[in-house]
């Protein structure tokens, strides 16, 4: 069963998505190609693309904080 | 023999088709026997005829969509799935530029005799600039060039391990540049390129090469 995204995480991700550039779309495999507005709506509505974006954003933040990111890109 | 699938029914598959031109040209220049299934030809019937022909396929390069258990072609028709693992012994290396195939199908193919699989165990992300022509889209290039490098390295005779490493090194270099630029837009792209980096997987022998 798909879990609901925690509201704090949702708000954090939405605030990060608001910084996305309007002149670019994100293509995420067979889920399709999305504008910033569509990504934000996806997170708010707990859709599949919303869950994927949250997963990517949280993974990045987690690895940034625990230092794994800089080890990975060394 | 090399088999390439290049459907073009949506924006991402169209981009991948265009960005694969240099790879197909390199295959031809190097004299490989090549079947380049573009557009509508990237369908199940044609793929099945190759699989049934029992011709040894040294390298199969799939572009398109996918999921844990399937790779799709034109208009998302399933062109390879776990039902096809009986053909795995006849294939050397598979690179699936498709989402999540590394989770299960790649593993099943290797367990059934495929030498080596390169792919992704998550969704493959690409930023596309609105209105840009594919080859002039610098943002897309940051994502697609490292994946092209997997193929270019293999064609040069590098092993799967070396090809994966070169591709990841270019992703790392791109991420470092993006993160050091103090631009919101670039940091956002770095997050998604980082996802591609950590989710690009090799299953099977890292020592396999196109022979």
Interface residues (C-beta under 8 A of the other chain):
Chain A: X16 X19 X20 X21 X23 X24 X25 X26 X27 X28 X29 X30 X31 X32 X33 X52 X56 X57 X59 X60 X63 X69 X72 X73 X74
Chain B: X10 X11 X12 X15 X65 X66 X67 X72 X76 X98 X99 X100 X123 X124 X125 X126 X127 X128 X129 X130 X139 X172 X175 X176 X179 X184 X185 X188 X190 X191 X192 X194 X195 X197 X198
